[in-house]
Amino acid sequence: MTSDRPSVMFVCVHNAGRSQMAAAYAQHLSGGAVEVRSAGSAPADQVNPAVVEAMAEEGIDLSAERPKVLTPEAVQASDAVVTMGCGDACPLYPGKRYEDWVLEDPAGQGLEAVRPIRDEIRGRVAALLRELGVEPVA
């Protein structure tokens, strides 16, 4: 069974901050209209606690999420791949839409520093959803 929903993969090095926030927003703002994946080229042991706290402020619970390892299969299964500082570790495949979002890394940052990163990611995800033909829910 194939899905007619667009699929997006968010990738960063540790899959503990930026890509987790982006994936959560894509899921939340698309209302399930987009298939969402996230992964890291060198996954951390857990999602950054400040990221979990920042997203909880938005009503999004990341406490059960775990960083996942980036696989070529997951990239191949995605229509669009958004990278956030994973450099050469991110595999490139012909025919895929790639975007590289230059964002500050929330690793080691406190909640005050994570909030503006979170808010920028939300805006970028909303814009990406519109480009994919999905109107973000409020």
Sequence and secondary structure as in RCSB ss.txt:
>XXXX:A:sequence
MTSDRPSVMFVCVHNAGRSQMAAAYAQHLSGGAVEVRSAGSAPADQVNPAVVEAMAEEGIDLSAERPKVLTPEAV
QASDAVVTMGCGDACPLYPGKRYEDWVLEDPAGQGLEAVRPIRDEIRGRVAALLRELGVEPVA
>XXXX:A:secstr
    S EEEEEESSSSSHHHHHHHHHHHHHTT SEEEEEESS  SS  HHHHHHHHTTT   TT    B  HHHH
HT SEEEEES GGGS   TT EEEE      TT  HHHHHHHHHHHHHHHHHHHHHTT     
